[in-house]
Amino acid sequence: MELRTFAERVLRSESIAEKLRPIEEPATDVIPGPAVRDERPARPLALRFAGRKQAPLMPHANTFTDPAKRALAHHIMANHELQALEVMAFTLLAFPDAPSEFRSGMARIMADEQRHTRMHIERAAILGLQFGDVPVNGYFWEKALQFASVLDYLAGLPLTFEGCNLDHTLEFAASFETAGDPRSAALMRVIHRDEIEHVRFGLDWLRRLKPVEQSEWQAYVSHLHWPLRAEKSKGKTFHREPRLAAGMTAEFIEELEKSEKTAT
């Protein structure tokens, strides 16, 4: 199956089952095609992006003893994972001239995103909430529309959104465990391990594609489009260990750790 055909199916099918259907092997990239930029991913009506402030916020961890709150958390994270998958499909279609090795690596990561989405959907359902029962936002997608290059994508999704998830997955795992939900905690730990590899992928390609005269940090921050900025890649508690495991240098981690919150 061509990577382009796979990306088109993920991005343009209104069926969640079709979006989450694995790529047919062998995957090839013989016909990457022309560059196209879809304005919105196709989705079933109940999962189309809601207007500003219409989607529920992530419930506070101190409410997770309530199964309904945990279900909502999984529903929100399922939408986040689905958006990541759709943004990756967008990237394959928008930048067909990207190195074939990068594009093939993206397809492997997309398989993880499909699996993560299914995991959250299934866990939310067990806890009483079907995917699409509440409105969802399109925050990740809206930021992806600003990507003008593969380096923009690398800075935005793997190094910022997935980088932040290095912290969030551990935070949620601990909160679910405290709430007496070891299954949800285990799910988050599985995703945490995958996110380390996703960040590693992003960092590796940033190093390959950045200008020689730029440091890794300079390349990263120069390809973030407002309101994305370095501090957005940190959770409430900053964890150095998974970032080291993902291949970040001590210098990069120090720059990231000292980046401060600024007004939006």
Secondary structure as UniProt FT lines:
FT   HELIX           3..12
FT   HELIX           16..19
FT   HELIX           45..47
FT   TURN            52..54
FT   HELIX           61..63
FT   TURN            64..65
FT   HELIX           67..94
FT   TURN            96..97
FT   HELIX           100..126
FT   TURN            127..128
FT   TURN            131..132
FT   HELIX           139..144
FT   TURN            145..146
FT   HELIX           150..156
FT   HELIX           157..161
FT   HELIX           162..178
FT   TURN            179..180
FT   HELIX           182..209
FT   TURN            212..213
FT   HELIX           216..222
FT   TURN            226..227
FT   HELIX           230..233
FT   HELIX           240..245
FT   TURN            246..247
FT   HELIX           250..258
//
